[in-house]
Amino acid sequence: MKQIGFITQGHSEYDERLRALLEASGIDPEEFLGLEYFSLTPFFVLAGATVSPDAHTHGTDIHVSAVRITVAEELEEAFLATLPELLADAYTDEE
């Protein structure tokens, strides 16, 4: 598996092609806390990636400190080709 994204509050590291794809779509690749950003998780998964939280607990509360996005190396090109299509289908207004 290849890690193509590691997202923490205030700092994100992306594969350069994934960063360019997100920026071209108008999505802020540095966003971490907003629900709008986390709504992308299903699209990452449907395009073939695995999304894993780095989390720890405080009693019964969970604190997510980071999110990792990984993809099998043989799926990387297909992921990068499929994700923009999924985002366009979901976020393009049809008249």
Secondary structure by P-SEA (a helix, b strand, c coil): cccccccccccccccaaaaaaaaaaccccccccccccccaaaaaaaabbbbbbbccccccbbbbcbbbbbccccaaaaaaacaaaaaaacccccc
